Amino acid sequence: MKIQNLNFKTKNLLWMILAVGIILVAGNIFVRWWNRDVVSVKVAQITRGTIETLVSASGFVDAPVYELGTKMGGKVADWKVKEGDRVWKGETLGEFDDTTRIVSPSDGIVGKINFLVGETVIPASPAIVIVNYERSWIEAQIDEIDIAGVKVGDTVMITSDVYPDKIFLGEIYWIAPLAELRKVGGRVKMDEESYVFPCKIRFLGGHAELKVNMSVNVDITSARKENALIVPREALISRDDNSYVFVVGKYARLTETKIAIGLRSYTSLEALSGVNEGNVVAVSNINKLKNKGRVKIER
């Protein structure tokens, strides 16, 4: 009797183990089927804040440069200054052996002295160069596709690869009325027909580190809005001249939502309609998503 009871219990245990195994396998198959269209995504929340539209352009530092000499030439008798000296308008810079003098036409810095004392200066050639850094400015070239969003008075952020951790501020004070072919190194690029509008930017604040002819990058703030509804650019989908985002809703289901766009910056855009503050949108694997689809949110 005891042996029969033991066999019975053993059989029941085996059946139970088998049943649990079947349930686990079936459950695993069901979970895989249920999650067959789930896409892992990163998300971001739509918030309110300040957005700026920026136009980027290349440029270089320019300044008044005075190349001074004499029409008749002559031998240098004495230099009153040396390279790097600060000079003032009307100051005598040097004298020639015929009592002829070179006088500074402006405040500035002695950039270069081309002849030593006792050397003969060639007629009409520059003997000394004065640079007025205090009146320096930026010459920039704005692509014709961007010119509609740029105007005199726009604020500019100026950066240089030489000083990657510094930002200099400026303001546009002149924009050319006519487009011209893009110039690189002062020469027109003949391999492409790229039209630009030259502009000039005055510095707002210190800029002593930026020397004449130094290359710079400029970011022009052409528009700015406070309390805008901000959406990350990574969330945007463009199709048939319309813009959409995938809003992540209840149970991690997606709703493809059409939005109207206002200002755009490099990293974000302004939503004028379609979404609300606090909405969560997908910002990765966008090309794999579909309306009503489900996602797994990456932490």
For each residue, the residues with C-beta under 8 A, 3 or more apart:
1: 4 5
2: 5 6
3: 6 7
4: 1 7 8
5: 1 2 8 9
6: 2 3 9 10
7: 3 4 10 11
8: 4 5 11 12
9: 5 6 12 13
10: 6 7 13 14
11: 7 8 14 15
12: 8 9 15 16
13: 9 10 16 17
14: 10 11 17 18
15: 11 12 18 19
16: 12 13 19 20
17: 13 14 20 21
18: 14 15 21 22
19: 15 16 22 23
20: 16 17 23 24
21: 17 18 24 25
22: 18 19 25 26
23: 19 20 26 27
24: 20 21 27 28
25: 21 22 28 29
26: 22 23 29 30
27: 23 24 30 31
28: 24 25 31 32
29: 25 26 32 33
30: 26 27 33 34
31: 27 28 34 35
32: 28 29 35 36
33: 29 30 36
34: 30 31
35: 31 32 38 294 296
36: 32 33
37: 290 293 294
38: 35 252 293 294 295 296
39: 285 288 289 293 294 295 296
40: 285 295 296 297 298
41: 248 282 283 284 285 289 295 296 297 298
42: 282 283 284 297 298
43: 248 280 281 282 283 297
44: 232 234 235 280 281 283
45: 278 279 280 281
46: 229 230 231 271 275 276 277 278 279 280 281
47: 229 230 277
48: 227 228 229 230 277
49: 227 228 230
50: 224 225 226 227 228
51: 224 225 228 230 263 265 268 269 270
52: 221 223 224 263 265
53: 149 221 222 223 224 263 264 265
54: 219 220 221 222 265 266
55: 142 146 149 150 219 220 222
56: 217 218 219 220
57: 140 141 142 143 146 199 217 218 220
58: 140 141 215 216 217 218
59: 138 139 140 141 158 201 215 216 217 218
60: 138 139 213 214 215 216
61: 136 137 138 139 210 211 212 213 214 216
62: 136 137 138 139 212 213
63: 131 132 133 135 136 137 212
64: 106 108 131 132 135
65: 111 129 130 131 132 212
66: 104 105 106 108 129 130 131 132
67: 126 129
68: 93 102 104 105 126 127 128 129 130
69: 73 102 121 123 124 125 126 127 128
70: 73 74 96 100 102 121 123 124 127
71: 123 124
72: 100 123
73: 69 70 120 121 122 123 124 125
74: 70 96 97 98 100 120 121
75: 96 97 118 119 120 121
76: 79 94 95 96 97 115 116 117 118 119 120 121 127
77: 94 95 96 97 117
78: 94 95 117
79: 76 82 93 94 113 117 128
80: 91 92 93 94 95
81: 85 87 91 93 94 110 113 128
82: 79 85 110 113
83: 110 111 112 113
84: 109 110
85: 81 82 109 110
86: 108 109
87: 81 91 93 104 107 108 109 110 130
88: 91 104 107
89: 104 105 106 107
90: 103 104
91: 80 81 87 88 103 104
92: 80 95 101 102 103 104
93: 68 79 80 81 87 101 102 103 104 110 128 130
94: 76 77 78 79 80 81 101 102 127 128
95: 76 77 78 80 92 99 100 101 102
96: 70 74 75 76 77 99 100 101 121
97: 74 75 76 77
98: 74
99: 95 96
100: 70 72 74 95 96
101: 92 93 94 95 96
102: 68 69 70 92 93 94 95 127 128
103: 90 91 92 93
104: 66 68 87 88 89 90 91 92 93 107 108 130
105: 66 68 89 130
106: 64 66 89 130 132
107: 87 88 89 104 132 134
108: 64 66 86 87 104 111 130 131 132 133 134
109: 84 85 86 87 130 131 132 133
110: 81 82 83 84 85 87 93 113 128 129 130
111: 65 83 108 129 130 131 212
112: 83 128 129
113: 79 81 82 83 110 116 127 128 129
114: 125 126 127 128 129
115: 76 119 120 121 127
116: 76 113 119
117: 76 77 78 79
118: 75 76
119: 75 76 115 116
120: 73 74 75 76 115
121: 69 70 73 74 75 76 96 115 125 127
122: 73 125
123: 69 70 71 72 73
124: 69 70 71 73
125: 69 73 114 121 122
126: 67 68 69 114 129
127: 68 69 70 76 94 102 113 114 115 121
128: 68 69 79 81 93 94 102 110 112 113 114
129: 65 66 67 68 110 111 112 113 114 126
130: 65 66 68 87 93 104 105 106 108 109 110 111
131: 63 64 65 66 108 109 111 212
132: 63 64 65 66 106 107 108 109 135 136
133: 63 108 109 136 208 211 212
134: 107 108
135: 63 64 132
136: 61 62 63 132 133 203 207 210 212
137: 61 62 63 200 201 202 203
138: 59 60 61 62 156 158 170 200 201 203 216 218
139: 59 60 61 62 198 199 200
140: 57 58 59 198 199 200 201 218
141: 57 58 59 182 183 196 197 198 199
142: 55 57 146 147 150 175 196 197 198 199 220
143: 57 146 147 194 195 196
144: 147 179 195 196 197
145:
146: 55 57 142 143 149 150 222
147: 142 143 144 150 175 179 197
148:
149: 53 55 146 222 223
150: 55 142 146 147 154 172 175 197 199 220 222
151: 154 172 175 222
152: 172 173 174 175
153: 171 172 173
154: 150 151 171 172 220 221 222
155: 169 170 171 220 221
156: 138 169 170 171 172 201 218 219 220 221
157: 167 168 169 170 218 219 221
158: 59 138 167 168 169 170 201 203 207 210 216 217 218
159: 163 164 166 167 168 216 217 218 219
160: 163 164 166 209 210 214 215 216 217
161: 164 215 217
162: 209 214
163: 159 160 166 209
164: 159 160 161
165:
166: 159 160 163 209
167: 157 158 159
168: 157 158 159 203 205 206 207 210
169: 155 156 157 158 203 204 205
170: 138 155 156 157 158 201 202 203 204 218
171: 153 154 155 156 201 202 204
172: 150 151 152 153 154 156 175 199 200 201 220
173: 152 153 200 201 202
174: 152 199 200
175: 142 147 150 151 152 172 197 198 199
176: 179 180 197 198 199
177:
178: 197
179: 144 147 176 195 196 197
180: 176 183 195 196 197 198
181: 188 189 193 194 195 196
182: 141 188 189 192 194 195 196
183: 141 180 186 187 188 189
184: 187 189
185:
186: 183
187: 183 184
188: 181 182 183
189: 181 182 183 184 192 194
190:
191:
192: 182 189
193: 181
194: 143 181 182 189
195: 143 144 179 180 181 182
196: 141 142 143 144 179 180 181 182
197: 141 142 144 147 150 175 176 178 179 180
198: 139 140 141 142 175 176 180
199: 57 139 140 141 142 150 172 174 175 176
200: 137 138 139 140 172 173 174
201: 59 137 138 140 156 158 170 171 172 173 218
202: 137 170 171 173
203: 136 137 138 158 168 169 170 206 207
204: 169 170 171
205: 168 169
206: 168 203
207: 136 158 168 203 210
208: 133
209: 160 162 163 166
210: 61 136 158 160 168 207 214 216
211: 61 133 214
212: 61 62 63 65 111 131 133 136
213: 60 61 62
214: 60 61 160 162 210 211
215: 58 59 60 160 161
216: 58 59 60 61 138 158 159 160 210
217: 56 57 58 59 158 159 160 161
218: 56 57 58 59 138 140 156 157 158 159 170 201
219: 54 55 56 156 157 159
220: 54 55 56 57 142 150 154 155 156 172
221: 52 53 54 154 155 156 157 224
222: 53 54 55 146 149 150 151 154
223: 52 53 149 263
224: 50 51 52 53 221
225: 50 51 228 262 263 270
226: 50
227: 48 49 50
228: 48 49 50 51 225 262 263 270
229: 46 47 48 270 271 272 275 276 277
230: 46 47 48 49 51 268 269 270 271
231: 46 235 236 245 259 268 269 270 271 275 281
232: 44 235 267 268 281 283
233: 236 264 266 267 268 269
234: 44 283 284 286
235: 44 231 232 245 246 281 282 283 286
236: 231 233 243 244 245 269
237: 243 244 245 246 256 286
238: 241 242 243 244
239: 242 244
240:
241: 238
242: 238 239 258
243: 236 237 238 258 259 260 261
244: 236 237 238 239 256 257 258 259
245: 231 235 236 237 256 257 259 274 275 281 282
246: 235 237 254 255 256 257 281 282 286 289 291
247: 254 255 257 275 279 280 281
248: 41 43 252 253 254 280 281 282 295 297
249: 252 253 254 255
250: 253
251: 294
252: 38 248 249 294 295 296 297
253: 248 249 250 292 293 294 295
254: 246 247 248 249 282 289 290 291 292 293 294 295
255: 246 247 249 291 292
256: 237 244 245 246 289 290 291
257: 244 245 246 247 274 275
258: 242 243 244 274
259: 231 243 244 245 271 272 273 274 275
260: 243 271 272 273 274
261: 243 264 269 270 271 272
262: 225 228 269 270 271 272
263: 51 52 53 223 225 228 269 270
264: 53 233 261 268 269 270
265: 51 52 53 54 268 269
266: 54 233
267: 232 233
268: 51 230 231 232 233 264 265
269: 51 230 231 233 236 261 262 263 264 265
270: 51 225 228 229 230 231 261 262 263 264
271: 46 229 230 231 259 260 261 262 274 275
272: 229 259 260 261 262
273: 259 260
274: 245 257 258 259 260 271
275: 46 229 231 245 247 257 259 271 279 281
276: 46 229 279
277: 46 47 48 229
278: 45 46
279: 45 46 247 275 276
280: 43 44 45 46 247 248
281: 43 44 45 46 231 232 235 245 246 247 248 275
282: 41 42 43 235 245 246 248 254 285 286 289 295
283: 41 42 43 44 232 234 235 286
284: 41 42 234 298
285: 39 40 41 282 288 289
286: 234 235 237 246 282 283 289
287:
288: 39 285
289: 39 41 246 254 256 282 285 286 293 295
290: 37 254 256 293
291: 246 254 255 256
292: 253 254 255
293: 37 38 39 253 254 289 290
294: 35 37 38 39 251 252 253 254
295: 38 39 40 41 248 252 253 254 282 289
296: 35 38 39 40 41 252
297: 40 41 42 43 248 252
298: 40 41 42 284
299:
